[in-house]
């Protein structure tokens, strides 16, 4: 398959350049080799987002390769954000994967260290971690400027749009904005945050981010998510490092009981309510929705929270952007407000 056989999309980059609120979403990667499963999931969300994240063996559990799901998304006319982790690849494999993805039209890559395999379904697998997320961002930046890490020239260079994550809820809290600054300096062109339930903590994080001027250097998307059950709420609160789920949200999910309609109604509300409050936080470029294998909820969340992708508001069709336009996005600061 050649790059010419697939649609070339720069929807995410164009959305950020528009200055309008941007919406992204994550779908679950397939448990089997059926591409129709990924296609079904992305069809549930594609009308509500500017781009869709494709995870890379989240929590150390094996799923379909992120690059393969990304190709499925391209066929569906959706701009993928391919997760790339350092957990199980050395620097040679990472460079090959990034070049291969770019050759097939996958430009957006989310650079992650990756969850350790001891938490997943192959705890005896040998970890790699040759690089971490900061070094991976630097690697992507070197590649897009026409060099391998070895210094050898690349012709043509991959047209990458690398992003990173940040967690405002992981202590020490004062360190997180500084960690974000390091990622921006390493080459991050956009940021997606951990799921936000504690809006006050997130607002305090963004105050420091604005003090550092980072919101004017890189677009930041606040992570939000629905809760599908009280069990999921308790698990996220008690078992997921760096996740902050207030006890009152857990109680609300418990009070919803076992009736599916009430439980899902309350779960969607736990996503919509913080999203509405986050609109008042200055410096945000939009939202990143993580439905956690509940893609069916995205349309309802988008409706209730008034989430409209930037591309829907653009008067003209989105055209593919060149590197000069990509540099313009990074080099010319703007004030973001979702």
Helices and strands as residue ranges (DSSP letters): G 3-5, H 11-18, E 22-27, H 35-45, G 46-48, E 51-54, G 58-60, H 66-75, E 80-85, H 91-103, E 108-112, G 117-119, H 133-144, E 161-166, H 173-186, E 190-195, H 199-211, G 214-216, E 219-224, H 230-239, H 247-255, H 260-278, E 286-290, G 295-297, H 298-304, H 310-313, H 323-331
